Amino acid sequence: MLKGLIEETVEYVEARELSADSGYLSRDNVNYISESGMQAFIMPKKNTSTKKGGLGAWGAMVRLWRDNYDLFALHYHQRSNSESTFSMIKR
């Protein structure tokens, strides 16, 4: 589902980052986001590691989360803006 959303979005918007719910957390999704020209900010789970596929976009995202959480959180929590907007629309 994420791939279709990205393909459609990049036709209209030039995005540099993508913040997503942890339901989208996978190496494939993070790599696809990177291949689409964006940096992924998806909150990893506590046991997430870089042992398999530690290079590339997945490893970079996990290392940023682990080594510089404040910077990671600054970007990740931008999704709160869209979550708040959707919540207001639903009300």
Secondary structure per residue as TSV (DSSP state, phi and psi in degrees):
chain	resnum	aa	ss	phi	psi
A	1	M	-	360.0	-39.5
A	2	L	H	-61.9	-41.0
A	3	K	H	-59.0	-44.1
A	4	G	H	-63.5	-40.6
A	5	L	H	-63.4	-42.3
A	6	I	H	-66.0	-47.0
A	7	E	H	-57.3	-41.7
A	8	E	H	-71.5	-39.4
A	9	T	H	-68.6	-42.3
A	10	V	T	-67.7	-12.8
A	11	E	T	-69.9	-26.7
A	12	Y	T	-114.6	-23.2
A	13	V	-	-131.2	138.0
A	14	E	-	-96.8	96.7
A	15	A	-	-100.4	146.6
A	16	R	S	-109.3	-21.7
A	17	E	E	-133.8	154.7
A	18	L	E	-137.9	115.8
A	19	S	E	-101.3	131.9
A	20	A	E	-141.3	158.6
A	21	D	-	-63.2	152.9
A	22	S	G	-65.2	-11.0
A	23	G	G	-63.9	-20.1
A	24	Y	G	-95.8	6.3
A	25	L	-	-72.5	110.3
A	26	S	-	-161.7	154.5
A	27	R	H	-60.1	-42.5
A	28	D	H	-59.9	-45.0
A	29	N	H	-65.4	-44.0
A	30	V	H	-63.6	-41.6
A	31	N	H	-65.8	-39.9
A	32	Y	H	-65.3	-40.4
A	33	I	H	-59.2	-44.6
A	34	S	H	-64.2	-43.7
A	35	E	H	-62.7	-24.1
A	36	S	T	-85.4	3.8
A	37	G	T	90.2	14.9
A	38	M	-	-120.1	160.5
A	39	Q	E	-101.0	131.4
A	40	A	E	-86.0	139.2
A	41	F	E	-131.5	88.5
A	42	I	E	-122.4	124.1
A	43	M	-	-63.1	114.5
A	44	P	-	-69.5	158.3
A	45	K	-	-80.5	162.4
A	46	K	T	-58.8	-31.1
A	47	N	T	-94.7	11.2
A	48	T	-	-68.8	136.8
A	49	S	-	-135.5	175.6
A	50	T	S	-110.3	14.4
A	51	K	S	-59.0	-47.4
A	52	K	S	-98.8	125.5
A	53	G	S	69.1	40.1
A	54	G	-	-72.9	-10.9
A	55	L	S	-93.2	168.4
A	56	G	H	78.8	-158.2
A	57	A	H	-63.6	-41.1
A	58	W	H	-60.6	-51.3
A	59	G	H	-61.4	-40.5
A	60	A	H	-63.4	-42.6
A	61	M	H	-66.0	-45.2
A	62	V	H	-66.4	-40.7
A	63	R	H	-65.0	-40.4
A	64	L	H	-61.8	-44.3
A	65	W	H	-61.1	-44.2
A	66	R	H	-75.6	-42.7
A	67	D	H	-93.6	-22.7
A	68	N	-	-143.2	64.4
A	69	Y	H	-57.9	-40.1
A	70	D	H	-59.3	-43.3
A	71	L	H	-67.2	-43.4
A	72	F	H	-58.3	-48.2
A	73	A	H	-63.0	-35.8
A	74	L	H	-57.8	-42.5
A	75	H	H	-78.1	-44.0
A	76	Y	H	-60.5	-42.6
A	77	H	T	-75.8	1.7
A	78	Q	T	-63.1	-24.3
A	79	R	H	-67.5	-17.0
A	80	S	H	-60.3	-32.9
A	81	N	H	-61.3	-46.7
A	82	S	H	-70.8	-36.8
A	83	E	H	-61.7	-40.8
A	84	S	H	-65.5	-41.1
A	85	T	H	-62.9	-47.2
A	86	F	H	-60.9	-39.9
A	87	S	H	-62.6	-42.4
A	88	M	H	-65.4	-39.3
A	89	I	H	-64.1	-41.5
A	90	K	H	-65.8	-30.8
A	91	R	-	-73.1	360.0
